[in-house]
Amino acid sequence: MYVRKIEEDLDCGIRVALKIFGGKWKLCIIEAINRGITRPVEIHKSISNSSLRVIEIQLAELLFFGVIDKCSEDVYPKKSEYELTPFGKSLLPIVSQIDKWGMEHSDRVKEKLLSIHQE
Protein backbone atom coordinates (compact mmCIF):
# COMPACT_ATOMS: atom_id res chain seq x y z
CA MET A 1 0.00 0.00 0.00
CA TYR A 2 1.18 3.49 -0.84
CA VAL A 3 2.71 5.43 2.06
CA ARG A 4 2.48 9.22 1.90
CA LYS A 5 5.56 11.36 2.40
CA ILE A 6 3.54 14.11 4.07
CA GLU A 7 1.74 13.02 7.21
CA GLU A 8 -2.05 12.96 6.95
CA ASP A 9 -4.33 14.68 9.44
CA LEU A 10 -6.35 11.77 10.80
CA ASP A 11 -7.90 13.86 13.56
CA CYS A 12 -10.64 14.83 11.08
CA GLY A 13 -13.53 12.35 10.94
CA ILE A 14 -14.22 13.04 7.28
CA ARG A 15 -10.61 12.26 6.31
CA VAL A 16 -10.69 9.05 8.35
CA ALA A 17 -13.96 7.97 6.71
CA LEU A 18 -12.65 8.78 3.23
CA LYS A 19 -9.48 6.81 3.99
CA ILE A 20 -11.69 3.74 4.45
CA PHE A 21 -14.28 4.13 1.67
CA GLY A 22 -12.99 6.99 -0.47
CA GLY A 23 -11.95 4.91 -3.48
CA LYS A 24 -13.89 5.09 -6.73
CA TRP A 25 -15.56 1.67 -6.32
CA LYS A 26 -15.25 0.91 -2.59
CA LEU A 27 -18.85 1.72 -1.65
CA CYS A 28 -20.07 -0.32 -4.63
CA ILE A 29 -17.85 -3.21 -3.54
CA ILE A 30 -19.21 -3.06 0.02
CA GLU A 31 -22.78 -3.01 -1.33
CA ALA A 32 -22.09 -5.93 -3.68
CA ILE A 33 -20.63 -8.06 -0.87
CA ASN A 34 -23.60 -7.17 1.31
CA ARG A 35 -25.92 -8.40 -1.48
CA GLY A 36 -24.08 -11.74 -1.52
CA ILE A 37 -21.71 -11.16 -4.44
CA THR A 38 -18.51 -12.46 -2.86
CA ARG A 39 -16.04 -13.47 -5.59
CA PRO A 40 -13.74 -10.83 -7.15
CA VAL A 41 -14.77 -11.61 -10.73
CA GLU A 42 -18.47 -11.49 -9.81
CA ILE A 43 -17.95 -8.16 -8.02
CA HIS A 44 -16.19 -6.85 -11.13
CA LYS A 45 -19.08 -7.98 -13.36
CA SER A 46 -21.65 -6.35 -11.06
CA ILE A 47 -19.94 -2.94 -11.27
CA SER A 48 -20.12 -1.69 -14.83
CA ASN A 49 -17.21 0.38 -16.14
CA SER A 50 -14.79 -0.95 -13.52
CA SER A 51 -11.58 -2.82 -14.22
CA LEU A 52 -10.74 -6.05 -12.43
CA ARG A 53 -7.33 -4.67 -11.43
CA VAL A 54 -8.86 -1.65 -9.68
CA ILE A 55 -11.46 -3.86 -7.97
CA GLU A 56 -8.67 -6.13 -6.69
CA ILE A 57 -6.64 -3.14 -5.44
CA GLN A 58 -9.63 -1.71 -3.61
CA LEU A 59 -10.52 -5.13 -2.17
CA ALA A 60 -6.96 -5.28 -0.80
CA GLU A 61 -7.36 -1.84 0.80
CA LEU A 62 -10.70 -2.82 2.37
CA LEU A 63 -9.05 -6.00 3.63
CA PHE A 64 -6.14 -4.00 5.07
CA PHE A 65 -8.49 -1.77 7.07
CA GLY A 66 -10.55 -4.72 8.31
CA VAL A 67 -13.75 -3.84 6.44
CA ILE A 68 -13.81 -7.27 4.77
CA ASP A 69 -12.36 -10.71 5.40
CA LYS A 70 -10.96 -12.96 2.70
CA CYS A 71 -11.87 -16.64 2.69
CA SER A 72 -9.68 -18.76 0.41
CA GLU A 73 -10.04 -22.42 -0.44
CA ASP A 74 -6.88 -24.36 -1.15
CA VAL A 75 -8.03 -25.73 -4.50
CA TYR A 76 -6.97 -25.27 -8.09
CA PRO A 77 -7.90 -22.86 -9.50
CA LYS A 78 -7.72 -20.78 -6.36
CA LYS A 79 -11.12 -19.68 -5.07
CA SER A 80 -11.36 -16.52 -2.97
CA GLU A 81 -14.47 -15.02 -1.46
CA TYR A 82 -14.99 -11.93 0.64
CA GLU A 83 -17.37 -11.15 3.48
CA LEU A 84 -18.05 -8.06 5.54
CA THR A 85 -16.60 -7.92 9.04
CA PRO A 86 -18.61 -6.39 11.91
CA PHE A 87 -16.58 -3.21 11.25
CA GLY A 88 -17.62 -3.38 7.58
CA LYS A 89 -21.26 -3.96 8.51
CA SER A 90 -21.12 -0.76 10.55
CA LEU A 91 -20.71 1.08 7.21
CA LEU A 92 -23.98 -0.26 5.79
CA PRO A 93 -26.23 2.50 7.20
CA ILE A 94 -23.87 5.09 5.68
CA VAL A 95 -23.87 3.29 2.32
CA SER A 96 -27.67 3.15 2.45
CA GLN A 97 -27.95 6.88 3.17
CA ILE A 98 -25.52 7.76 0.36
CA ASP A 99 -27.51 5.54 -2.03
CA LYS A 100 -30.79 7.17 -0.95
CA TRP A 101 -29.35 10.67 -1.40
CA GLY A 102 -27.97 9.73 -4.82
CA MET A 103 -31.30 8.35 -6.00
CA GLU A 104 -33.13 11.46 -4.80
CA HIS A 105 -30.79 13.73 -6.76
CA SER A 106 -29.97 11.56 -9.78
CA ASP A 107 -32.24 13.51 -12.16
CA ARG A 108 -30.47 16.77 -11.33
CA VAL A 109 -27.03 15.21 -11.93
CA LYS A 110 -28.18 13.60 -15.19
CA GLU A 111 -29.53 16.95 -16.44
CA LYS A 112 -26.22 18.68 -15.67
CA LEU A 113 -24.23 15.98 -17.43
CA LEU A 114 -26.53 16.10 -20.46
CA SER A 115 -26.13 19.87 -20.70
CA ILE A 116 -22.35 19.48 -20.82
CA HIS A 117 -22.54 16.92 -23.65
CA GLN A 118 -24.94 19.08 -25.68
CA GLU A 119 -22.63 22.11 -25.72
N, C-alpha and C positions, 0 to 999 in steps of 0.2 A: 504494500500500500504506500502511496505517495506521502512523504513527510515534508511539511512546509518548512521553509527556511525562516520565515517570520512567524513568531508565536501567535496563535489564534486566541481571541478573547472568548473563552468558553464560560464566562460569567453572565452571558446574555442567553436567555432561554430560547430565543428565536434562532440564534446561531447553533446552539446545541441541537435543537430539533432539526434544523436543516442539515446538520452534519449526519444525522441518522437517515432522514428520508428525502434529502435534497437532490438526489440524482434524477435524471430525466425520466427513468422508468421505475424507480423504487416503489412509489405508491401503487403503481399498476401491478408490480410483482407481488407486493403484500396482498393486494386484493385478489389476485389470481390464486395465490396459495390458500387464502381464506376460503375461496370457492371450491377448493379441492384439486386445483391444477398444481401438481407437485413436482413434475419432472422438468428439467431445464428446457428441453426441446418443446414440450407442450406449453410452457410459459411463453417461450419465444413465439410460438404460433398464435397464442391468444392475444398478443400485443402487436397489432399491425404497425408496420413501419419501423420496427426495432430490429437490431442485428443481434444474432446469437452471442457474439463476442461481448457486446455491451451488457446484455442480460447476464452473462456469466460473471463479468466484472462486478456488476451491481449486486448479484447474489453473494459474491465473495465479501463485499463490504457489509451487507446485511448480516452475514454470518459472523464477520469479525466483531460487530457491535452487539451480537447476541439477540438480534431480532428474529432470526430463523435458526433452525438446527438442520444439519445435513445427515441423512440416513443413507448409507451406502451398503449395497449387497456385494459380497465378494464373488461375483459371477462374471462370465465373459459373454457379451460385452458388459462393461461396468454399468451398473444401474444406480443412479443417485436420485433421491427424492428429498424435498425440503418440507419442513413444517414450521409453523409459527411457534415461538417460545411464549411463555406468559408475558415477557417483556414486549414481544411483537404483538401479541393480542391486545396489549394496552393501547396500541396505536389505532386499532380498528374504529373506535368512536371518532377519532380525528379524520381518518380516511373517509368515513361515512359523511361527516360534515363537509369535507372538501368536495366530495362527489355531489352532495346535495346543492351546495353553492354553485358548483360548475354547471349543473343541470338547470338551475334557475336562471343563470346568466348566459347560457350557451347561444341563444338567439342574438343577443347583443354582440358577442364576440364574432359570431359567424357574419353578421352584417358588416362589422368593421373590416374583417378579412376580405369579404367580397368587394368592398369599396376600394381596397388597395389594389386588387387584381383587375378592377375595371378601369383604373386610371392609366 
